Amino acid sequence: MSDEKRKRRSWKHRRGAVRKLGRAFWIRYTSGGKRIEEKTDAKSERDARKILNERLGDVAKGVTPAAVSKVRLAELYADMQADYRNKGPI
C-alpha cells in the first residue's frame, strides 16, 4: 500500500483532518454524526489546523458550526414578509 493511501486512512473520528487541494486548505470534522468538509482561507497548514481546532471546540460546546446550520428559503421569505408588515417596504 502506498504512503498516500495510508495518509488518507489516518483520519480519525472526533479529531478532524486538514488536507490541501490545489492552493486551498480544507478541514474535515464531524458534528451530530455528519461529516463536514469546509474550505478555509488559511495560507498554511498551521492556520488551517487552528481553524479546525476552533470548529472542534464549538462542536464540543454544543454550538452548531456555520457550515452545518442551513436556513431554508421559505424561512427567509417568511421573515422578509413579517419585516415588511412591521416596517413597510423600503
Backbone as XML, in Angstrom:
<?xml version="1.0"?>
<chain id="A" units="angstrom">
  <residue number="1" name="MET">
    <atom name="N" x="0.855" y="-1.188" z="0.000"/>
    <atom name="CA" x="0.000" y="0.000" z="0.000"/>
    <atom name="C" x="0.894" y="1.241" z="0.000"/>
  </residue>
  <residue number="2" name="SER">
    <atom name="N" x="0.560" y="2.219" z="-0.817"/>
    <atom name="CA" x="1.392" y="3.418" z="-0.916"/>
    <atom name="C" x="1.220" y="4.310" z="0.314"/>
  </residue>
  <residue number="3" name="ASP">
    <atom name="N" x="2.194" y="5.204" z="0.492"/>
    <atom name="CA" x="2.147" y="6.122" z="1.639"/>
    <atom name="C" x="0.961" y="7.067" z="1.549"/>
  </residue>
  <residue number="4" name="GLU">
    <atom name="N" x="0.584" y="7.446" z="0.329"/>
    <atom name="CA" x="-0.542" y="8.369" z="0.171"/>
    <atom name="C" x="-1.846" y="7.734" z="0.635"/>
  </residue>
  <residue number="5" name="LYS">
    <atom name="N" x="-2.058" y="6.463" z="0.338"/>
    <atom name="CA" x="-3.271" y="5.785" z="0.788"/>
    <atom name="C" x="-3.289" y="5.662" z="2.302"/>
  </residue>
  <residue number="6" name="ARG">
    <atom name="N" x="-2.150" y="5.427" z="2.898"/>
    <atom name="CA" x="-2.091" y="5.363" z="4.366"/>
    <atom name="C" x="-2.444" y="6.718" z="4.974"/>
  </residue>
  <residue number="7" name="LYS">
    <atom name="N" x="-1.972" y="7.796" z="4.340"/>
    <atom name="CA" x="-2.288" y="9.135" z="4.845"/>
    <atom name="C" x="-3.789" y="9.368" z="4.822"/>
  </residue>
  <residue number="8" name="ARG">
    <atom name="N" x="-4.445" y="8.971" z="3.754"/>
    <atom name="CA" x="-5.884" y="9.186" z="3.634"/>
    <atom name="C" x="-6.646" y="8.423" z="4.710"/>
  </residue>
  <residue number="9" name="ARG">
    <atom name="N" x="-6.186" y="7.266" z="5.078"/>
    <atom name="CA" x="-6.894" y="6.459" z="6.069"/>
    <atom name="C" x="-6.602" y="6.880" z="7.505"/>
  </residue>
  <residue number="10" name="SER">
    <atom name="N" x="-5.696" y="7.836" z="7.696"/>
    <atom name="CA" x="-5.314" y="8.207" z="9.055"/>
    <atom name="C" x="-6.338" y="9.109" z="9.739"/>
  </residue>
  <residue number="11" name="TRP">
    <atom name="N" x="-7.388" y="9.520" z="9.028"/>
    <atom name="CA" x="-8.393" y="10.391" z="9.623"/>
    <atom name="C" x="-9.149" y="9.638" z="10.694"/>
  </residue>
  <residue number="12" name="LYS">
    <atom name="N" x="-9.251" y="10.227" z="11.868"/>
    <atom name="CA" x="-9.936" y="9.566" z="12.971"/>
    <atom name="C" x="-11.132" y="10.396" z="13.408"/>
  </residue>
  <residue number="13" name="HIS">
    <atom name="N" x="-12.181" y="9.689" z="13.787"/>
    <atom name="CA" x="-13.411" y="10.311" z="14.252"/>
    <atom name="C" x="-13.133" y="11.204" z="15.456"/>
  </residue>
  <residue number="14" name="ARG">
    <atom name="N" x="-13.737" y="12.356" z="15.481"/>
    <atom name="CA" x="-13.665" y="13.348" z="16.555"/>
    <atom name="C" x="-12.348" y="14.097" z="16.612"/>
  </residue>
  <residue number="15" name="ARG">
    <atom name="N" x="-11.421" y="13.811" z="15.702"/>
    <atom name="CA" x="-10.160" y="14.523" z="15.714"/>
    <atom name="C" x="-10.040" y="15.481" z="14.546"/>
  </residue>
  <residue number="16" name="GLY">
    <atom name="N" x="-10.727" y="15.186" z="13.479"/>
    <atom name="CA" x="-10.700" y="16.051" z="12.320"/>
    <atom name="C" x="-9.470" y="15.836" z="11.469"/>
  </residue>
  <residue number="17" name="ALA">
    <atom name="N" x="-9.433" y="16.528" z="10.343"/>
    <atom name="CA" x="-8.311" y="16.401" z="9.430"/>
    <atom name="C" x="-8.156" y="17.683" z="8.634"/>
  </residue>
  <residue number="18" name="VAL">
    <atom name="N" x="-6.936" y="17.914" z="8.180"/>
    <atom name="CA" x="-6.621" y="19.043" z="7.309"/>
    <atom name="C" x="-6.004" y="18.458" z="6.050"/>
  </residue>
  <residue number="19" name="ARG">
    <atom name="N" x="-6.451" y="18.940" z="4.898"/>
    <atom name="CA" x="-5.833" y="18.500" z="3.663"/>
    <atom name="C" x="-5.776" y="19.657" z="2.687"/>
  </residue>
  <residue number="20" name="LYS">
    <atom name="N" x="-4.852" y="19.554" z="1.749"/>
    <atom name="CA" x="-4.669" y="20.616" z="0.772"/>
    <atom name="C" x="-5.089" y="20.102" z="-0.597"/>
  </residue>
  <residue number="21" name="LEU">
    <atom name="N" x="-5.985" y="20.843" z="-1.219"/>
    <atom name="CA" x="-6.415" y="20.548" z="-2.585"/>
    <atom name="C" x="-6.130" y="21.786" z="-3.418"/>
  </residue>
  <residue number="22" name="GLY">
    <atom name="N" x="-5.210" y="21.669" z="-4.344"/>
    <atom name="CA" x="-4.803" y="22.839" z="-5.110"/>
    <atom name="C" x="-4.085" y="23.815" z="-4.209"/>
  </residue>
  <residue number="23" name="ARG">
    <atom name="N" x="-4.573" y="25.022" z="-4.153"/>
    <atom name="CA" x="-3.974" y="26.041" z="-3.272"/>
    <atom name="C" x="-4.740" y="26.212" z="-1.966"/>
  </residue>
  <residue number="24" name="ALA">
    <atom name="N" x="-5.876" y="25.577" z="-1.854"/>
    <atom name="CA" x="-6.748" y="25.775" z="-0.687"/>
    <atom name="C" x="-6.583" y="24.645" z="0.326"/>
  </residue>
  <residue number="25" name="PHE">
    <atom name="N" x="-6.707" y="24.999" z="1.586"/>
    <atom name="CA" x="-6.726" y="24.009" z="2.649"/>
    <atom name="C" x="-8.171" y="23.728" z="3.037"/>
  </residue>
  <residue number="26" name="TRP">
    <atom name="N" x="-8.490" y="22.465" z="3.190"/>
    <atom name="CA" x="-9.817" y="22.017" z="3.583"/>
    <atom name="C" x="-9.716" y="21.362" z="4.945"/>
  </residue>
  <residue number="27" name="ILE">
    <atom name="N" x="-10.744" y="21.561" z="5.785"/>
    <atom name="CA" x="-10.808" y="20.875" z="7.073"/>
    <atom name="C" x="-12.002" y="19.932" z="7.046"/>
  </residue>
  <residue number="28" name="ARG">
    <atom name="N" x="-11.875" y="18.844" z="7.788"/>
    <atom name="CA" x="-12.941" y="17.845" z="7.854"/>
    <atom name="C" x="-13.137" y="17.473" z="9.323"/>
  </residue>
  <residue number="29" name="TYR">
    <atom name="N" x="-14.392" y="17.459" z="9.754"/>
    <atom name="CA" x="-14.733" y="17.078" z="11.124"/>
    <atom name="C" x="-16.164" y="16.575" z="11.134"/>
  </residue>
  <residue number="30" name="THR">
    <atom name="N" x="-16.607" y="16.075" z="12.271"/>
    <atom name="CA" x="-17.983" y="15.599" z="12.376"/>
    <atom name="C" x="-18.743" y="16.440" z="13.383"/>
  </residue>
  <residue number="31" name="SER">
    <atom name="N" x="-20.042" y="16.599" z="13.117"/>
    <atom name="CA" x="-20.936" y="17.295" z="14.025"/>
    <atom name="C" x="-22.302" y="16.637" z="13.919"/>
  </residue>
  <residue number="32" name="GLY">
    <atom name="N" x="-22.787" y="16.131" z="15.030"/>
    <atom name="CA" x="-24.087" y="15.474" z="15.031"/>
    <atom name="C" x="-24.108" y="14.221" z="14.182"/>
  </residue>
  <residue number="33" name="GLY">
    <atom name="N" x="-22.980" y="13.558" z="14.075"/>
    <atom name="CA" x="-22.905" y="12.338" z="13.288"/>
    <atom name="C" x="-22.737" y="12.547" z="11.800"/>
  </residue>
  <residue number="34" name="LYS">
    <atom name="N" x="-22.624" y="13.798" z="11.359"/>
    <atom name="CA" x="-22.445" y="14.094" z="9.945"/>
    <atom name="C" x="-21.045" y="14.635" z="9.695"/>
  </residue>
  <residue number="35" name="ARG">
    <atom name="N" x="-20.448" y="14.174" z="8.598"/>
    <atom name="CA" x="-19.129" y="14.668" z="8.229"/>
    <atom name="C" x="-19.275" y="16.016" z="7.547"/>
  </residue>
  <residue number="36" name="ILE">
    <atom name="N" x="-18.454" y="16.962" z="7.954"/>
    <atom name="CA" x="-18.472" y="18.307" z="7.392"/>
    <atom name="C" x="-17.111" y="18.590" z="6.786"/>
  </residue>
  <residue number="37" name="GLU">
    <atom name="N" x="-17.096" y="19.024" z="5.550"/>
    <atom name="CA" x="-15.872" y="19.461" z="4.902"/>
    <atom name="C" x="-16.039" y="20.933" z="4.573"/>
  </residue>
  <residue number="38" name="GLU">
    <atom name="N" x="-15.036" y="21.711" z="4.940"/>
    <atom name="CA" x="-15.145" y="23.156" z="4.816"/>
    <atom name="C" x="-13.854" y="23.717" z="4.230"/>
  </residue>
  <residue number="39" name="LYS">
    <atom name="N" x="-13.984" y="24.551" z="3.220"/>
    <atom name="CA" x="-12.823" y="25.207" z="2.631"/>
    <atom name="C" x="-12.435" y="26.389" z="3.507"/>
  </residue>
  <residue number="40" name="THR">
    <atom name="N" x="-11.145" y="26.559" z="3.753"/>
    <atom name="CA" x="-10.673" y="27.660" z="4.593"/>
    <atom name="C" x="-9.885" y="28.659" z="3.760"/>
  </residue>
  <residue number="41" name="ASP">
    <atom name="N" x="-9.666" y="29.818" z="4.336"/>
    <atom name="CA" x="-8.835" y="30.842" z="3.707"/>
    <atom name="C" x="-7.409" y="30.790" z="4.241"/>
  </residue>
  <residue number="42" name="ALA">
    <atom name="N" x="-7.063" y="29.722" z="4.926"/>
    <atom name="CA" x="-5.753" y="29.594" z="5.553"/>
    <atom name="C" x="-4.648" y="29.562" z="4.508"/>
  </residue>
  <residue number="43" name="LYS">
    <atom name="N" x="-3.535" y="30.192" z="4.836"/>
    <atom name="CA" x="-2.378" y="30.222" z="3.940"/>
    <atom name="C" x="-1.387" y="29.102" z="4.258"/>
  </residue>
  <residue number="44" name="SER">
    <atom name="N" x="-1.528" y="28.486" z="5.435"/>
    <atom name="CA" x="-0.620" y="27.406" z="5.822"/>
    <atom name="C" x="-1.407" y="26.306" z="6.527"/>
  </residue>
  <residue number="45" name="GLU">
    <atom name="N" x="-0.778" y="25.157" z="6.649"/>
    <atom name="CA" x="-1.436" y="24.048" z="7.335"/>
    <atom name="C" x="-1.644" y="24.376" z="8.814"/>
  </residue>
  <residue number="46" name="ARG">
    <atom name="N" x="-0.724" y="25.115" z="9.396"/>
    <atom name="CA" x="-0.842" y="25.507" z="10.807"/>
    <atom name="C" x="-2.086" y="26.368" z="11.025"/>
  </residue>
  <residue number="47" name="ASP">
    <atom name="N" x="-2.326" y="27.330" z="10.116"/>
    <atom name="CA" x="-3.519" y="28.179" z="10.220"/>
    <atom name="C" x="-4.794" y="27.354" z="10.045"/>
  </residue>
  <residue number="48" name="ALA">
    <atom name="N" x="-4.761" y="26.412" z="9.108"/>
    <atom name="CA" x="-5.920" y="25.546" z="8.889"/>
    <atom name="C" x="-6.181" y="24.687" z="10.120"/>
  </residue>
  <residue number="49" name="ARG">
    <atom name="N" x="-5.122" y="24.211" z="10.769"/>
    <atom name="CA" x="-5.273" y="23.402" z="11.985"/>
    <atom name="C" x="-5.902" y="24.236" z="13.099"/>
  </residue>
  <residue number="50" name="LYS">
    <atom name="N" x="-5.550" y="25.524" z="13.190"/>
    <atom name="CA" x="-6.157" y="26.409" z="14.199"/>
    <atom name="C" x="-7.662" y="26.550" z="13.963"/>
  </residue>
  <residue number="51" name="ILE">
    <atom name="N" x="-8.039" y="26.723" z="12.699"/>
    <atom name="CA" x="-9.459" y="26.839" z="12.363"/>
    <atom name="C" x="-10.183" y="25.543" z="12.706"/>
  </residue>
  <residue number="52" name="LEU">
    <atom name="N" x="-9.549" y="24.408" z="12.378"/>
    <atom name="CA" x="-10.136" y="23.106" z="12.708"/>
    <atom name="C" x="-10.342" y="22.968" z="14.209"/>
  </residue>
  <residue number="53" name="ASN">
    <atom name="N" x="-9.358" y="23.370" z="14.994"/>
    <atom name="CA" x="-9.489" y="23.269" z="16.453"/>
    <atom name="C" x="-10.603" y="24.161" z="16.985"/>
  </residue>
  <residue number="54" name="GLU">
    <atom name="N" x="-10.804" y="25.333" z="16.366"/>
    <atom name="CA" x="-11.929" y="26.193" z="16.754"/>
    <atom name="C" x="-13.259" y="25.498" z="16.481"/>
  </residue>
  <residue number="55" name="ARG">
    <atom name="N" x="-13.372" y="24.879" z="15.298"/>
    <atom name="CA" x="-14.611" y="24.169" z="14.955"/>
    <atom name="C" x="-14.852" y="22.994" z="15.896"/>
  </residue>
  <residue number="56" name="LEU">
    <atom name="N" x="-13.797" y="22.241" z="16.197"/>
    <atom name="CA" x="-13.950" y="21.110" z="17.114"/>
    <atom name="C" x="-14.346" y="21.585" z="18.512"/>
  </residue>
  <residue number="57" name="GLY">
    <atom name="N" x="-13.812" y="22.742" z="18.925"/>
    <atom name="CA" x="-14.206" y="23.313" z="20.210"/>
    <atom name="C" x="-15.669" y="23.706" z="20.223"/>
  </residue>
  <residue number="58" name="ASP">
    <atom name="N" x="-16.141" y="24.301" z="19.115"/>
    <atom name="CA" x="-17.551" y="24.668" z="19.016"/>
    <atom name="C" x="-18.445" y="23.437" z="19.091"/>
  </residue>
  <residue number="59" name="VAL">
    <atom name="N" x="-18.035" y="22.365" z="18.398"/>
    <atom name="CA" x="-18.818" y="21.125" z="18.420"/>
    <atom name="C" x="-18.860" y="20.562" z="19.842"/>
  </residue>
  <residue number="60" name="ALA">
    <atom name="N" x="-17.728" y="20.613" z="20.544"/>
    <atom name="CA" x="-17.677" y="20.096" z="21.915"/>
    <atom name="C" x="-18.565" y="20.906" z="22.854"/>
  </residue>
  <residue number="61" name="LYS">
    <atom name="N" x="-18.679" y="22.221" z="22.604"/>
    <atom name="CA" x="-19.526" y="23.084" z="23.433"/>
    <atom name="C" x="-20.998" y="22.951" z="23.094"/>
  </residue>
  <residue number="62" name="GLY">
    <atom name="N" x="-21.291" y="22.333" z="21.957"/>
    <atom name="CA" x="-22.683" y="22.187" z="21.546"/>
    <atom name="C" x="-23.150" y="23.276" z="20.605"/>
  </residue>
  <residue number="63" name="VAL">
    <atom name="N" x="-22.237" y="24.135" z="20.171"/>
    <atom name="CA" x="-22.571" y="25.203" z="19.231"/>
    <atom name="C" x="-22.578" y="24.615" z="17.828"/>
  </residue>
  <residue number="64" name="THR">
    <atom name="N" x="-23.612" y="24.898" z="17.064"/>
    <atom name="CA" x="-23.705" y="24.387" z="15.698"/>
    <atom name="C" x="-22.805" y="25.216" z="14.797"/>
  </residue>
  <residue number="65" name="PRO">
    <atom name="N" x="-21.838" y="24.588" z="14.126"/>
    <atom name="CA" x="-20.965" y="25.335" z="13.210"/>
    <atom name="C" x="-21.763" y="25.918" z="12.049"/>
  </residue>
  <residue number="66" name="ALA">
    <atom name="N" x="-21.287" y="27.018" z="11.503"/>
    <atom name="CA" x="-21.993" y="27.697" z="10.411"/>
    <atom name="C" x="-22.137" y="26.803" z="9.185"/>
  </residue>
  <residue number="67" name="ALA">
    <atom name="N" x="-21.190" y="25.916" z="8.977"/>
    <atom name="CA" x="-21.259" y="25.034" z="7.805"/>
    <atom name="C" x="-22.419" y="24.049" z="7.910"/>
  </residue>
  <residue number="68" name="VAL">
    <atom name="N" x="-22.906" y="23.801" z="9.121"/>
    <atom name="CA" x="-23.972" y="22.826" z="9.333"/>
    <atom name="C" x="-25.340" y="23.493" z="9.345"/>
  </residue>
  <residue number="69" name="SER">
    <atom name="N" x="-25.414" y="24.693" z="9.926"/>
    <atom name="CA" x="-26.711" y="25.350" z="10.043"/>
    <atom name="C" x="-27.152" y="25.869" z="8.681"/>
  </residue>
  <residue number="70" name="LYS">
    <atom name="N" x="-28.304" y="25.421" z="8.254"/>
    <atom name="CA" x="-28.834" y="25.815" z="6.961"/>
    <atom name="C" x="-30.195" y="26.461" z="7.162"/>
  </residue>
  <residue number="71" name="VAL">
    <atom name="N" x="-30.407" y="27.572" z="6.492"/>
    <atom name="CA" x="-31.679" y="28.273" z="6.551"/>
    <atom name="C" x="-32.401" y="28.018" z="5.233"/>
  </residue>
  <residue number="72" name="ARG">
    <atom name="N" x="-33.631" y="27.658" z="5.332"/>
    <atom name="CA" x="-34.408" y="27.382" z="4.127"/>
    <atom name="C" x="-34.920" y="28.703" z="3.545"/>
  </residue>
  <residue number="73" name="LEU">
    <atom name="N" x="-35.083" y="28.701" z="2.243"/>
    <atom name="CA" x="-35.541" y="29.893" z="1.544"/>
    <atom name="C" x="-36.924" y="30.317" z="2.025"/>
  </residue>
  <residue number="74" name="ALA">
    <atom name="N" x="-37.773" y="29.372" z="2.326"/>
    <atom name="CA" x="-39.121" y="29.686" z="2.812"/>
    <atom name="C" x="-39.059" y="30.440" z="4.144"/>
  </residue>
  <residue number="75" name="GLU">
    <atom name="N" x="-38.080" y="30.078" z="4.997"/>
    <atom name="CA" x="-37.932" y="30.784" z="6.276"/>
    <atom name="C" x="-37.494" y="32.227" z="6.048"/>
  </residue>
  <residue number="76" name="LEU">
    <atom name="N" x="-36.562" y="32.434" z="5.120"/>
    <atom name="CA" x="-36.120" y="33.793" z="4.816"/>
    <atom name="C" x="-37.258" y="34.632" z="4.240"/>
  </residue>
  <residue number="77" name="TYR">
    <atom name="N" x="-38.058" y="34.021" z="3.381"/>
    <atom name="CA" x="-39.185" y="34.724" z="2.774"/>
    <atom name="C" x="-40.220" y="35.102" z="3.838"/>
  </residue>
  <residue number="78" name="ALA">
    <atom name="N" x="-40.495" y="34.200" z="4.762"/>
    <atom name="CA" x="-41.451" y="34.488" z="5.838"/>
    <atom name="C" x="-40.933" y="35.619" z="6.721"/>
  </residue>
  <residue number="79" name="ASP">
    <atom name="N" x="-39.633" y="35.625" z="7.005"/>
    <atom name="CA" x="-39.052" y="36.707" z="7.806"/>
    <atom name="C" x="-39.143" y="38.035" z="7.075"/>
  </residue>
  <residue number="80" name="MET">
    <atom name="N" x="-38.909" y="38.022" z="5.765"/>
    <atom name="CA" x="-38.987" y="39.247" z="4.981"/>
    <atom name="C" x="-40.418" y="39.787" z="4.976"/>
  </residue>
  <residue number="81" name="GLN">
    <atom name="N" x="-41.412" y="38.904" z="4.822"/>
    <atom name="CA" x="-42.806" y="39.342" z="4.836"/>
    <atom name="C" x="-43.178" y="39.934" z="6.190"/>
  </residue>
  <residue number="82" name="ALA">
    <atom name="N" x="-42.733" y="39.324" z="7.264"/>
    <atom name="CA" x="-43.016" y="39.846" z="8.602"/>
    <atom name="C" x="-42.363" y="41.210" z="8.789"/>
  </residue>
  <residue number="83" name="ASP">
    <atom name="N" x="-41.164" y="41.370" z="8.268"/>
    <atom name="CA" x="-40.477" y="42.654" z="8.373"/>
    <atom name="C" x="-41.220" y="43.731" z="7.590"/>
  </residue>
  <residue number="84" name="TYR">
    <atom name="N" x="-41.707" y="43.405" z="6.387"/>
    <atom name="CA" x="-42.494" y="44.352" z="5.605"/>
    <atom name="C" x="-43.781" y="44.741" z="6.315"/>
  </residue>
  <residue number="85" name="ARG">
    <atom name="N" x="-44.434" y="43.768" z="6.960"/>
    <atom name="CA" x="-45.663" y="44.081" z="7.688"/>
    <atom name="C" x="-45.386" y="45.030" z="8.852"/>
  </residue>
  <residue number="86" name="ASN">
    <atom name="N" x="-44.244" y="44.834" z="9.512"/>
    <atom name="CA" x="-43.920" y="45.671" z="10.662"/>
    <atom name="C" x="-43.404" y="47.045" z="10.273"/>
  </residue>
  <residue number="87" name="LYS">
    <atom name="N" x="-42.554" y="47.126" z="9.261"/>
    <atom name="CA" x="-41.895" y="48.395" z="8.925"/>
    <atom name="C" x="-42.352" y="48.986" z="7.605"/>
  </residue>
  <residue number="88" name="GLY">
    <atom name="N" x="-42.944" y="48.189" z="6.771"/>
    <atom name="CA" x="-43.307" y="48.656" z="5.423"/>
    <atom name="C" x="-42.146" y="48.463" z="4.474"/>
  </residue>
  <residue number="89" name="PRO">
    <atom name="N" x="-42.431" y="48.491" z="3.170"/>
    <atom name="CA" x="-41.368" y="48.306" z="2.194"/>
    <atom name="C" x="-40.369" y="49.465" z="2.238"/>
  </residue>
  <residue number="90" name="ILE">
    <atom name="N" x="-39.231" y="49.230" z="1.650"/>
    <atom name="CA" x="-38.151" y="50.231" z="1.681"/>
    <atom name="C" x="-38.511" y="51.447" z="0.887"/>
  </residue>
</chain>
